[in-house]
Amino acid sequence: MEMCASSFSIGDGVRGDEEGRGKVEYDLTLTYPGFVINYKQEAGDWEEYKLGSRANNHILGGLICGSKYQLFITAFNKIGTGKPSEILQARTKGT
């Protein structure tokens, strides 16, 4: 069975592009049992959030208002982890 995630969107509280909605595109051609969203605050350490294979979008909670973040996505299966997406630069709304 072929799995394809067309995009992962960062929720309404984050600006990542000119339209005010961050999006990381990640196309898959193999079957993957899951995805990992890797993210960090500008001066922080990388954190991971694992998603199952049926996920096609996710809103990260617990982000700090008015902060800059970096995010990227990888897919994984029993063999290992795929290539990461491009790193998205985003800022949460607020102060």
N, C-alpha and C positions, 0 to 999 in steps of 0.2 A: 504494500500500500504506500502510495506517495503522499507525503505531507508537505504542505506549502503554507508558510506564514507570510502574508503579503506585507504586513507592517506592524509595528508596535508603536502605539501612541502614548506620549506622556500626557497626563491629565490636564484639565483646564487651568490648573494653578501654575503651569510652567510655560515660559516662552522659550522656544528653541529656534525659531525661524521667523521670517518676516510676517508670516500669517498669524503669529502668536500661538502656534501649536507645534510642539516638537514632535518629530516622527523619525524613527530609525527603520529603514527598509532592510529586509533580510529575506531573500528568496532561497528556498531549499529544494534540492532535487533528490535527496535520499530520505529514507524513513528515519526520523529522530524521535526518541522517547521524551525529549524535553529541551528546554531552553534555559539559559541563565542570563538575567539582566545584571550586568556589572555596573556599579555606579559609585560615585564618590563626590563629596563636597570638595570645593576647589582645593583646599589645603589638607584634606582628610585622606584616610586610607580607603582602598577599594572594598566594597561590600558586594555580596551576591544575593540575588533573589531568584530561586528556581521556580520554573513553571512547567506544567505538564505539556504533552504534545498537542493537546487540543486547544491550547491558548492561542489566540490571534491578536489579543491586545491586553494591556494591563496598566492600571494606574498605580504608581508607587505612592504609598502613604508614608507619613512620618518625616517628610522633607521639611527643612527649616525655611521659613519665609524669607524672601529677599536674598537668597544664597545662590551662588553659582555651583553647578554640578556638571560632571562629565559622565556619559553613559555609553555603553556598547552592549551588544547582544551576541551570544554564542549559542550554538546548538550542540547537543551531545547525544551519543548513542553508546552501545556496549564496546565499540572500538576506541572511542575517545571523543575529543572535542573538536568541532569544526573551526574554521577561520572566523575571527571576530568581525563584526560589522565595523563601519567607520565610527569613530568617536563623535558623539553629539555633544555640543556645548549648550547648556541651557541655564536659565535663571528662574527661580520660583518668584511668584508675585509677592508683593508686600514688603515690609521693612522689619 
